[in-house]
Amino acid sequence: MPSTALYTDLSGYYDLMCADINYQEQSAYVRRLHDLLGNKGKDYLDLACGTGPHLRHFIDFGYTATGVDINQPMLDIAQLRCPEAQFTQQDMSHLNMVTQMDLISCFLYSIHYNQSIAALTECIASVHRALKPGGLFCFNAVDKSTIDNRDGIKRQLTHDDSDFSFQSNWYYCGEGDLQQLQLSIERTTNGITEQWRDQHPMVALTFAQLQQLLEPYFEVHIFAHDYQRITPWENSAGNAFFVGIKH
Ligand SMILES: C[S@@+](CC[C@H](N)C(=O)[O-])C[C@H]1O[C@@H](n2cnc3c(N)ncnc32)[C@H](O)[C@@H]1O
């Protein structure tokens, strides 16, 4: 049975796990893309916003911010971090917004939480409806044909008298349109270790497929996965940053 405890029972540890992520840099990168390619408006929506770190930066940049996430415990933390923002608990595969946005983002590969090609297609169509003319859709993605199941990231740290170990890796069996994000979380307090293992089912596809899904709705640009500079994607790289400009 797949578990996503990290976003529910363990949501209080999410920011610890992400302590090494440079949210400021990622937000500044998307803001630059929006300045270059967008419609100059300031209504911003972050899909799968989690605990709201990107929203915080965009509010500080002067945007009016809204966050959508499927898990209320994540939204509760985001609301504390961003009291100025609006939040709604929604599945992004059936996104339903009352007002249209100028910029919609989805960070940290969360677009793959659409759990099938059909769900992703529905998400893309609903993002298109939720954007104003000339609005921008920005997200990063991984190409299933480049996933190496041996690769992973491990982080260890101490917090509140406990030692934590977080491990994450992609798993793709080599066929079909499902991959997994596998996470292992260990907490050791006074010599007693507790362990949780999460398996998050996510949609798997190639960049060629993803481009094909986006093109009926957006002018598509693909950039290198490098938040320090805006450069074109090189065809062989398995991670990339996608930008869609609403037709
Ligand atoms: C890896 S976290 C990313 C959070 C945040 N964007 C960040 O960069 O730290 C993924 C988030 O996606 C949310 N999520 C998972 N499935 C979702 C769905 N179908 N619709 C909306 N949010 C979803 C989870 O609750 C979690 O907060």
The ligand as an SDF file (V2000), in Angstrom:
LIG
                    3D

 27 29  0  0  0  0  0  0  0  0999 V2000
    7.7120   17.3970   -3.1440 C   0  0  0  0  0  0  0  0  0  0  0  0
    6.4370   18.3240   -2.3650 S   0  0  0  0  0  0  0  0  0  0  0  0
    6.7600   19.9220   -3.0860 C   0  0  0  0  0  0  0  0  0  0  0  0
    6.2720   21.0510   -2.2270 C   0  0  0  0  0  0  0  0  0  0  0  0
    6.7640   22.4260   -2.6870 C   0  0  0  0  0  0  0  0  0  0  0  0
    6.3160   22.7200   -4.0290 N   0  0  0  0  0  0  0  0  0  0  0  0
    8.2740   22.5210   -2.6050 C   0  0  0  0  0  0  0  0  0  0  0  0
    8.9060   22.7810   -3.6510 O   0  0  0  0  0  0  0  0  0  0  0  0
    8.8100   22.3510   -1.5020 O   0  0  0  0  0  0  0  0  0  0  0  0
    5.0120   17.7870   -3.2240 C   0  0  0  0  0  0  0  0  0  0  0  0
    3.7040   18.3990   -2.7890 C   0  0  0  0  0  0  0  0  0  0  0  0
    2.7030   17.9770   -3.7210 O   0  0  0  0  0  0  0  0  0  0  0  0
    1.4770   17.7950   -3.0130 C   0  0  0  0  0  0  0  0  0  0  0  0
    0.6090   16.9630   -3.8750 N   0  0  0  0  0  0  0  0  0  0  0  0
    0.7210   15.6450   -4.1280 C   0  0  0  0  0  0  0  0  0  0  0  0
   -0.2280   15.2610   -4.9980 N   0  0  0  0  0  0  0  0  0  0  0  0
   -0.9430   16.3680   -5.3110 C   0  0  0  0  0  0  0  0  0  0  0  0
   -2.0600   16.6130   -6.1650 C   0  0  0  0  0  0  0  0  0  0  0  0
   -2.6160   15.6210   -6.8950 N   0  0  0  0  0  0  0  0  0  0  0  0
   -2.5660   17.8610   -6.2290 N   0  0  0  0  0  0  0  0  0  0  0  0
   -2.0180   18.8560   -5.4820 C   0  0  0  0  0  0  0  0  0  0  0  0
   -0.9560   18.6870   -4.6640 N   0  0  0  0  0  0  0  0  0  0  0  0
   -0.4160   17.4610   -4.5860 C   0  0  0  0  0  0  0  0  0  0  0  0
    1.9330   17.1680   -1.7160 C   0  0  0  0  0  0  0  0  0  0  0  0
    0.9470   17.2810   -0.7110 O   0  0  0  0  0  0  0  0  0  0  0  0
    3.2010   17.9760   -1.4130 C   0  0  0  0  0  0  0  0  0  0  0  0
    2.9160   19.0970   -0.6390 O   0  0  0  0  0  0  0  0  0  0  0  0
  1  2  1  0
  2  3  1  0
  2 10  1  0
  3  4  1  0
  4  5  1  0
  5  6  1  0
  5  7  1  0
  7  8  2  0
  7  9  1  0
 10 11  1  0
 11 12  1  0
 11 26  1  0
 12 13  1  0
 13 14  1  0
 13 24  1  0
 14 15  1  0
 14 23  1  0
 15 16  2  0
 16 17  1  0
 17 18  1  0
 17 23  2  0
 18 19  1  0
 18 20  2  0
 20 21  1  0
 21 22  2  0
 22 23  1  0
 24 25  1  0
 24 26  1  0
 26 27  1  0
M  CHG  2   2   1   9  -1
M  END
$$$$
